[in-house]
Amino acid sequence: MASSSSSSSSSRVSEKYHVFLSFRGEDTRDNFTSHLYATLCSKKIRTFIDDELRRGDEISQALLNAIEESMIAVIVFSEGYATSRWCLEELVKIIDCKKSRDLMVIPVFYRVDPSHVRNQKRTFREAFVKHEERFEQSLEKVLRWKSALTEAAALSGFDSKNFRTEAALIEEIVKSILERLNHLSQIDNTGLVGIQSRIKKIESLLCIESEDVFRSVGLWGMGGIGKTTLADAVFKKLSSDFESVYFQSNVREESEKFGLVRLSKELVSAILGDQSAILESALSKIWLHNKKVFIVFDDVTCSSQIEKLIGGLECFGSGSRIIITARDKQVLKNCGVSHDNVYTVQELLFDHALELFSRHAFKLQYSPTGYMELSSRVVAFAKGVPLALKVLGASLFEKTNSEWESALRKLKRNPNREIQDVLKISYDGLDDQEKNIFLNIACFLQHVPRKTVIEILDANGFDSEIGISNLIDKSLLTINVLGRVSMHDLLQKMGHKIVEQESRCPGERSRLWHHDDIYHVLRGNTGTDKIEYISLDFSKIKKINLNRNAFSKMRSLRFLDFHSRLWSDGGYSNYCECLLLDEYRVCSYCFLKEDYKLNAPQGLKFDSTYLSYVRWFRYPLPSLPSNFDMENLVALIMPGSKIKQLWNGHLYLDKLRHLNLAHSKDLIGIPELSMTPNLESLSLEGCTSLIEVPSSIQYLNKLVILNLKGCKSLSSLPTYIQSKFLRYLILSGCSSLEMAPKITCCMERVYLDGTSIIELPLTECPSRLEYLNLEDCSRLESLPSIICEIKSLGSLCVSGCSKLHNLPKDLGKLESLFKLTANNTSIRKLPCSMLSLNKLRMLCLGGYRGEDLLVDSVWPFLSDLSSLEYLDLSDCQITRLPDSLGQLSSLDSLNLSRNNFEWMPSSIQQLSDLYYLDISYC
């Protein structure tokens, strides 16, 4: 089962939105349209609405793109619709898309007569009189607007005067949209060959008509057979019938990368619509049981995954439906799916297989007459496996008869081989460089971000940008929604087999990735100059005392990676990204739990001059080997190492981009870096013995990330770093540091929390700064007024700055500020300018002792912050809460713990979005 290449189907594959809303903002934004939008969103209908105020004559390209990426356009005609040039340009684009790609259009006549719109009468006529006067030199534009208006108004739609209430009107509009989306979904599914009967069978097993029962269904079959495609088609068709829906793709891969705890939290949060919800909560379980949900768990490999993700199928109540896909039927049984509800996904019937193959080999539904016999022979060889049919079809696209015959002769030499051998036909059509790129990705770069893959491969002499593009075109690679390079399991196993066939002896193969092979090669010292790439997850091996010459025979070694996936996502990040993402992650650079598995009591010797990428978690020696050639090194990643000193003197390392010695607690210094001109990231986080860094870091003009978090012995840094690319400066926990480098215009995130700075190193306005963390800067007494000029600043933290007495009086100029945390400071009065912080969503004033709270003067001020969603006023000695509290209309979380008030004002009932309230110890 695969997507059809027909125009109607392919156009909808790229569609981003279900519905595009076209409306006159001044007329309906805050009433009818907002209610319609909210109802659409509640039904899980992806809806585009333009929330920006429109200025100028030209419609934005983003709006035009949104129309093109939508399946349905809803046009809300109101009295002032025709006065807006933007609305009319939108309308022209909508009608164009209706003609060019069958965009569905639904007009809604909101308090206007349809004939007035269609014939441009009254306000519509008046609007066009003005347009004709203004655009008298380009009347063709006005004519296009009139034509589009007439055509749109002639379509079947909804007239508000025919409905007693707006609620009834909106209900009918949404009902119509759902019906049309369901119809479009069925049309799209027609492009999935041989799937309609299977969808009906799954619907039957799910007992969709019985709303008061719970039902789980299992899809069982081999990899590549179409389980996920079928589950996705059913999911898209039925989702609108449920209160909450969730598609958990790739349970096996995702759980290995991120852990089941994280996946469970994401799932429960999404289903309950509560980011704080966790599975262990009794309340969460009650809510789950009372919700009508539809969940797909894709590629489950053991029943414990379901238990840890959701607590078992018994937690769901009546009306819910669950689909589980698995390669092992026993897994489905163990998950609680009854034998009768397990659907076996079979190979495609011959006719369907031929059609699927033809769609990829010829971009047609049927094979041309001259190729029918050849096509039938290929389809017979593929044995009805959709993935194999797609790959073989793509490999033969636009090939001549003689080339087909040659390919079929090649197939005949392997008549009884498994599907992996079928897929190898595409591999054989690659040039040498493409083959090497494919094998590298199959063996150790699967699910790695595309940018990182390109960086690693380019360092080894490949033209990887075009190479990866070609492999994608040949259906051998894909880029997933996270931007990671991936391939199907069958293709990856094919790559593994190709490398394994190089030699029966692992030490004589070009690539080593399996822990058993690497263990025996290193333990037995059987490596040879054939080995170019090694990637070892050392959490899977026993400790080894490496022979001094363990690597000396590997003279062709280019890539060496000793890591632990026990605490890693398995990717190739060159530094910890937890801070950069501003979210909690289980990161291998933060949690170095593995002991030193690879020891070298006699030292090590490296004779390779080709090394370009070295990542060695827990490197066991105090220095690099004396003959360690770094000339071609792009990345040296050694977190948690025993390194004390990297190298002596000056080395010209113009290719080095990443240097990471995070948590190397014995490191006392790093060498001069003046001859590493292309260094992009320098991470020395947790190097607690590090006393100083060379002054040459100020001249690293390509530096993007400088991470010295937790270097508590570091007492000084250069006052200025020249790099125009430095986006992240991380000095958290550098408790001995009294002066930090100046915050320059290029920086985006600056962490100075836990330092001993006395003043903020800010002498110019950093135009890109988005995040500034000054938490626990206990010696900081004031913030410079220039900080208020940083228009980009979104998050400011001064919590724990015990000597900070005031916030700048012009703080309200921070037009992008959405988060301000100022717990436990010495601030006694809030600046009045804060009234202007109309984007502020989070405000923390825990421990605030300002008298303005006590005399009620600050409460009207706070109530004007209409966008505020989270407010922390814990331990503020509040004795009375005012009625104005109910004016915080957007508030969803309120912490009033450890105060002295005795009652809550009745106005708190007005906080309709409030879901978290803490009044403990009051």
ChimeraX attribute file (.defattr): number of C-alpha atoms within 10 A of each C-alpha:
attribute: neighborCount
match mode: 1-to-1
recipient: residues
	/A:1	27
	/A:2	21
	/A:3	19
	/A:4	23
	/A:5	18
	/A:6	14
	/A:7	9
	/A:8	14
	/A:9	19
	/A:10	14
	/A:11	16
	/A:12	20
	/A:13	12
	/A:14	11
	/A:15	14
	/A:16	17
	/A:17	19
	/A:18	19
	/A:19	25
	/A:20	25
	/A:21	22
	/A:22	25
	/A:23	26
	/A:24	22
	/A:25	21
	/A:26	13
	/A:27	17
	/A:28	19
	/A:29	17
	/A:30	10
	/A:31	12
	/A:32	16
	/A:33	21
	/A:34	14
	/A:35	16
	/A:36	20
	/A:37	21
	/A:38	12
	/A:39	16
	/A:40	22
	/A:41	13
	/A:42	13
	/A:43	17
	/A:44	16
	/A:45	20
	/A:46	17
	/A:47	21
	/A:48	21
	/A:49	17
	/A:50	16
	/A:51	8
	/A:52	7
	/A:53	7
	/A:54	15
	/A:55	10
	/A:56	8
	/A:57	10
	/A:58	10
	/A:59	16
	/A:60	13
	/A:61	9
	/A:62	10
	/A:63	18
	/A:64	14
	/A:65	12
	/A:66	19
	/A:67	26
	/A:68	25
	/A:69	22
	/A:70	24
	/A:71	26
	/A:72	25
	/A:73	27
	/A:74	19
	/A:75	25
	/A:76	22
	/A:77	27
	/A:78	22
	/A:79	21
	/A:80	18
	/A:81	24
	/A:82	25
	/A:83	18
	/A:84	18
	/A:85	20
	/A:86	22
	/A:87	22
	/A:88	24
	/A:89	20
	/A:90	23
	/A:91	26
	/A:92	21
	/A:93	18
	/A:94	27
	/A:95	21
	/A:96	15
	/A:97	20
	/A:98	18
	/A:99	11
	/A:100	9
	/A:101	14
	/A:102	14
	/A:103	20
	/A:104	20
	/A:105	21
	/A:106	21
	/A:107	21
	/A:108	24
	/A:109	21
	/A:110	22
	/A:111	13
	/A:112	17
	/A:113	17
	/A:114	22
	/A:115	13
	/A:116	16
	/A:117	26
	/A:118	19
	/A:119	15
	/A:120	19
	/A:121	15
	/A:122	12
	/A:123	18
	/A:124	21
	/A:125	17
	/A:126	13
	/A:127	19
	/A:128	19
	/A:129	12
	/A:130	12
	/A:131	19
	/A:132	16
	/A:133	10
	/A:134	12
	/A:135	12
	/A:136	12
	/A:137	9
	/A:138	10
	/A:139	14
	/A:140	12
	/A:141	17
	/A:142	20
	/A:143	13
	/A:144	15
	/A:145	22
	/A:146	23
	/A:147	16
	/A:148	22
	/A:149	22
	/A:150	18
	/A:151	15
	/A:152	23
	/A:153	23
	/A:154	15
	/A:155	14
	/A:156	11
	/A:157	18
	/A:158	19
	/A:159	17
	/A:160	18
	/A:161	14
	/A:162	9
	/A:163	13
	/A:164	9
	/A:165	10
	/A:166	16
	/A:167	14
	/A:168	12
	/A:169	21
	/A:170	22
	/A:171	14
	/A:172	14
	/A:173	19
	/A:174	17
	/A:175	14
	/A:176	14
	/A:177	21
	/A:178	18
	/A:179	12
	/A:180	15
	/A:181	21
	/A:182	17
	/A:183	13
	/A:184	18
	/A:185	18
	/A:186	16
	/A:187	14
	/A:188	20
	/A:189	24
	/A:190	15
	/A:191	22
	/A:192	20
	/A:193	22
	/A:194	19
	/A:195	21
	/A:196	16
	/A:197	9
	/A:198	16
	/A:199	18
	/A:200	12
	/A:201	13
	/A:202	21
	/A:203	16
	/A:204	12
	/A:205	17
	/A:206	20
	/A:207	17
	/A:208	18
	/A:209	10
	/A:210	11
	/A:211	12
	/A:212	13
	/A:213	14
	/A:214	20
	/A:215	23
	/A:216	23
	/A:217	24
	/A:218	32
	/A:219	25
	/A:220	24
	/A:221	19
	/A:222	15
	/A:223	16
	/A:224	20
	/A:225	21
	/A:226	24
	/A:227	25
	/A:228	22
	/A:229	16
	/A:230	22
	/A:231	22
	/A:232	16
	/A:233	19
	/A:234	23
	/A:235	20
	/A:236	16
	/A:237	18
	/A:238	15
	/A:239	19
	/A:240	19
	/A:241	15
	/A:242	17
	/A:243	17
	/A:244	21
	/A:245	25
	/A:246	17
	/A:247	16
	/A:248	19
	/A:249	16
	/A:250	16
	/A:251	23
	/A:252	18
	/A:253	15
	/A:254	16
	/A:255	18
	/A:256	16
	/A:257	18
	/A:258	17
	/A:259	21
	/A:260	21
	/A:261	15
	/A:262	16
	/A:263	18
	/A:264	22
	/A:265	20
	/A:266	18
	/A:267	23
	/A:268	22
	/A:269	17
	/A:270	15
	/A:271	22
	/A:272	19
	/A:273	11
	/A:274	14
	/A:275	13
	/A:276	12
	/A:277	19
	/A:278	21
	/A:279	19
	/A:280	12
	/A:281	10
	/A:282	10
	/A:283	12
	/A:284	18
	/A:285	18
	/A:286	13
	/A:287	16
	/A:288	21
	/A:289	17
	/A:290	15
	/A:291	18
	/A:292	22
	/A:293	24
	/A:294	25
	/A:295	21
	/A:296	23
	/A:297	23
	/A:298	22
	/A:299	23
	/A:300	24
	/A:301	20
	/A:302	17
	/A:303	16
	/A:304	16
	/A:305	21
	/A:306	21
	/A:307	14
	/A:308	16
	/A:309	23
	/A:310	23
	/A:311	16
	/A:312	15
	/A:313	18
	/A:314	10
	/A:315	13
	/A:316	24
	/A:317	20
	/A:318	16
	/A:319	22
	/A:320	27
	/A:321	24
	/A:322	21
	/A:323	24
	/A:324	25
	/A:325	30
	/A:326	24
	/A:327	19
	/A:328	16
	/A:329	20
	/A:330	15
	/A:331	20
	/A:332	26
	/A:333	15
	/A:334	13
	/A:335	21
	/A:336	16
	/A:337	21
	/A:338	14
	/A:339	13
	/A:340	9
	/A:341	19
	/A:342	21
	/A:343	19
	/A:344	14
	/A:345	17
	/A:346	14
	/A:347	19
	/A:348	21
	/A:349	13
	/A:350	14
	/A:351	15
	/A:352	20
	/A:353	25
	/A:354	25
	/A:355	22
	/A:356	32
	/A:357	33
	/A:358	26
	/A:359	26
	/A:360	23
	/A:361	24
	/A:362	19
	/A:363	18
	/A:364	16
	/A:365	20
	/A:366	18
	/A:367	20
	/A:368	12
	/A:369	9
	/A:370	9
	/A:371	15
	/A:372	13
	/A:373	12
	/A:374	15
	/A:375	24
	/A:376	18
	/A:377	13
	/A:378	20
	/A:379	25
	/A:380	13
	/A:381	21
	/A:382	23
	/A:383	18
	/A:384	23
	/A:385	22
	/A:386	22
	/A:387	24
	/A:388	27
	/A:389	31
	/A:390	24
	/A:391	24
	/A:392	25
	/A:393	26
	/A:394	23
	/A:395	24
	/A:396	21
	/A:397	16
	/A:398	13
	/A:399	12
	/A:400	11
	/A:401	13
	/A:402	9
	/A:403	12
	/A:404	19
	/A:405	12
	/A:406	12
	/A:407	19
	/A:408	17
	/A:409	11
	/A:410	12
	/A:411	19
	/A:412	11
	/A:413	9
	/A:414	12
	/A:415	11
	/A:416	11
	/A:417	11
	/A:418	11
	/A:419	18
	/A:420	17
	/A:421	21
	/A:422	25
	/A:423	23
	/A:424	18
	/A:425	19
	/A:426	21
	/A:427	23
	/A:428	12
	/A:429	14
	/A:430	17
	/A:431	10
	/A:432	10
	/A:433	14
	/A:434	21
	/A:435	16
	/A:436	16
	/A:437	20
	/A:438	24
	/A:439	23
	/A:440	20
	/A:441	21
	/A:442	23
	/A:443	20
	/A:444	22
	/A:445	24
	/A:446	21
	/A:447	24
	/A:448	22
	/A:449	19
	/A:450	20
	/A:451	12
	/A:452	17
	/A:453	24
	/A:454	20
	/A:455	17
	/A:456	19
	/A:457	22
	/A:458	15
	/A:459	22
	/A:460	19
	/A:461	10
	/A:462	17
	/A:463	15
	/A:464	21
	/A:465	15
	/A:466	12
	/A:467	21
	/A:468	23
	/A:469	14
	/A:470	15
	/A:471	19
	/A:472	16
	/A:473	13
	/A:474	22
	/A:475	19
	/A:476	20
	/A:477	22
	/A:478	19
	/A:479	17
	/A:480	13
	/A:481	7
	/A:482	10
	/A:483	13
	/A:484	18
	/A:485	23
	/A:486	22
	/A:487	20
	/A:488	17
	/A:489	13
	/A:490	18
	/A:491	28
	/A:492	22
	/A:493	15
	/A:494	21
	/A:495	23
	/A:496	19
	/A:497	14
	/A:498	15
	/A:499	17
	/A:500	17
	/A:501	11
	/A:502	14
	/A:503	12
	/A:504	9
	/A:505	13
	/A:506	24
	/A:507	23
	/A:508	19
	/A:509	20
	/A:510	21
	/A:511	25
	/A:512	25
	/A:513	16
	/A:514	17
	/A:515	18
	/A:516	13
	/A:517	15
	/A:518	23
	/A:519	18
	/A:520	15
	/A:521	20
	/A:522	19
	/A:523	16
	/A:524	13
	/A:525	18
	/A:526	18
	/A:527	24
	/A:528	21
	/A:529	18
	/A:530	18
	/A:531	22
	/A:532	20
	/A:533	22
	/A:534	21
	/A:535	22
	/A:536	23
	/A:537	18
	/A:538	23
	/A:539	18
	/A:540	15
	/A:541	14
	/A:542	10
	/A:543	15
	/A:544	15
	/A:545	14
	/A:546	20
	/A:547	19
	/A:548	16
	/A:549	18
	/A:550	21
	/A:551	23
	/A:552	19
	/A:553	19
	/A:554	22
	/A:555	19
	/A:556	19
	/A:557	26
	/A:558	21
	/A:559	22
	/A:560	19
	/A:561	21
	/A:562	21
	/A:563	23
	/A:564	21
	/A:565	19
	/A:566	21
	/A:567	22
	/A:568	22
	/A:569	22
	/A:570	21
	/A:571	17
	/A:572	18
	/A:573	15
	/A:574	20
	/A:575	24
	/A:576	18
	/A:577	15
	/A:578	14
	/A:579	14
	/A:580	15
	/A:581	9
	/A:582	9
	/A:583	8
	/A:584	10
	/A:585	17
	/A:586	16
	/A:587	19
	/A:588	22
	/A:589	24
	/A:590	20
	/A:591	13
	/A:592	17
	/A:593	14
	/A:594	17
	/A:595	12
	/A:596	16
	/A:597	19
	/A:598	20
	/A:599	17
	/A:600	15
	/A:601	12
	/A:602	12
	/A:603	17
	/A:604	20
	/A:605	18
	/A:606	21
	/A:607	18
	/A:608	20
	/A:609	17
	/A:610	19
	/A:611	26
	/A:612	25
	/A:613	26
	/A:614	20
	/A:615	21
	/A:616	22
	/A:617	27
	/A:618	26
	/A:619	24
	/A:620	20
	/A:621	17
	/A:622	16
	/A:623	16
	/A:624	19
	/A:625	15
	/A:626	11
	/A:627	12
	/A:628	14
	/A:629	16
	/A:630	21
	/A:631	16
	/A:632	18
	/A:633	23
	/A:634	25
	/A:635	25
	/A:636	20
	/A:637	25
	/A:638	26
	/A:639	30
	/A:640	29
	/A:641	24
	/A:642	20
	/A:643	22
	/A:644	19
	/A:645	15
	/A:646	15
	/A:647	15
	/A:648	9
	/A:649	7
	/A:650	12
	/A:651	15
	/A:652	13
	/A:653	19
	/A:654	15
	/A:655	18
	/A:656	23
	/A:657	21
	/A:658	21
	/A:659	21
	/A:660	23
	/A:661	29
	/A:662	29
	/A:663	27
	/A:664	25
	/A:665	21
	/A:666	17
	/A:667	24
	/A:668	19
	/A:669	18
	/A:670	18
	/A:671	15
	/A:672	17
	/A:673	21
	/A:674	18
	/A:675	16
	/A:676	22
	/A:677	19
	/A:678	17
	/A:679	25
	/A:680	21
	/A:681	23
	/A:682	22
	/A:683	23
	/A:684	26
	/A:685	31
	/A:686	24
	/A:687	27
	/A:688	22
	/A:689	18
	/A:690	24
	/A:691	17
	/A:692	15
	/A:693	20
	/A:694	14
	/A:695	16
	/A:696	15
	/A:697	23
	/A:698	18
	/A:699	18
	/A:700	23
	/A:701	18
	/A:702	18
	/A:703	25
	/A:704	20
	/A:705	22
	/A:706	19
	/A:707	24
	/A:708	25
	/A:709	26
	/A:710	23
	/A:711	27
	/A:712	23
	/A:713	18
	/A:714	22
	/A:715	19
	/A:716	17
	/A:717	18
	/A:718	16
	/A:719	14
	/A:720	16
	/A:721	20
	/A:722	16
	/A:723	19
	/A:724	15
	/A:725	17
	/A:726	24
	/A:727	21
	/A:728	22
	/A:729	22
	/A:730	23
	/A:731	26
	/A:732	24
	/A:733	24
	/A:734	27
	/A:735	22
	/A:736	17
	/A:737	21
	/A:738	17
	/A:739	18
	/A:740	24
	/A:741	17
	/A:742	17
	/A:743	23
	/A:744	23
	/A:745	18
	/A:746	18
	/A:747	22
	/A:748	22
	/A:749	22
	/A:750	20
	/A:751	22
	/A:752	24
	/A:753	26
	/A:754	25
	/A:755	28
	/A:756	21
	/A:757	22
	/A:758	17
	/A:759	16
	/A:760	20
	/A:761	17
	/A:762	18
	/A:763	12
	/A:764	14
	/A:765	17
	/A:766	22
	/A:767	16
	/A:768	17
	/A:769	23
	/A:770	19
	/A:771	21
	/A:772	19
	/A:773	21
	/A:774	24
	/A:775	25
	/A:776	25
	/A:777	28
	/A:778	21
	/A:779	17
	/A:780	22
	/A:781	17
	/A:782	16
	/A:783	18
	/A:784	13
	/A:785	13
	/A:786	15
	/A:787	20
	/A:788	18
	/A:789	18
	/A:790	22
	/A:791	18
	/A:792	17
	/A:793	24
	/A:794	19
	/A:795	20
	/A:796	18
	/A:797	20
	/A:798	25
	/A:799	25
	/A:800	22
	/A:801	25
	/A:802	20
	/A:803	18
	/A:804	22
	/A:805	16
	/A:806	16
	/A:807	19
	/A:808	18
	/A:809	14
	/A:810	17
	/A:811	23
	/A:812	19
	/A:813	18
	/A:814	24
	/A:815	19
	/A:816	18
	/A:817	24
	/A:818	20
	/A:819	20
	/A:820	19
	/A:821	21
	/A:822	26
	/A:823	25
	/A:824	22
	/A:825	23
	/A:826	20
	/A:827	20
	/A:828	16
	/A:829	16
	/A:830	18
	/A:831	15
	/A:832	13
	/A:833	15
	/A:834	21
	/A:835	18
	/A:836	16
	/A:837	21
	/A:838	18
	/A:839	17
	/A:840	24
	/A:841	19
	/A:842	19
	/A:843	20
	/A:844	22
	/A:845	22
	/A:846	22
	/A:847	22
	/A:848	24
	/A:849	19
	/A:850	17
	/A:851	15
	/A:852	13
	/A:853	21
	/A:854	16
	/A:855	12
	/A:856	15
	/A:857	11
	/A:858	16
	/A:859	18
	/A:860	15
	/A:861	16
	/A:862	18
	/A:863	17
	/A:864	18
	/A:865	23
	/A:866	18
	/A:867	18
	/A:868	24
	/A:869	20
	/A:870	20
	/A:871	23
	/A:872	22
	/A:873	21
	/A:874	24
	/A:875	21
	/A:876	22
	/A:877	21
	/A:878	23
	/A:879	14
	/A:880	17
	/A:881	19
	/A:882	14
	/A:883	14
	/A:884	17
	/A:885	21
	/A:886	18
	/A:887	19
	/A:888	24
	/A:889	20
	/A:890	18
	/A:891	24
	/A:892	17
	/A:893	19
	/A:894	19
	/A:895	19
	/A:896	24
	/A:897	21
	/A:898	19
	/A:899	19
	/A:900	16
	/A:901	15
	/A:902	10
	/A:903	10
	/A:904	14
	/A:905	13
	/A:906	11
	/A:907	13
	/A:908	18
	/A:909	12
	/A:910	13
	/A:911	17
	/A:912	13
	/A:913	14
	/A:914	18
	/A:915	11
	/A:916	12
	/A:917	13
	/A:918	14
	/A:919	14
	/A:920	11
	/A:921	11
	/A:922	17
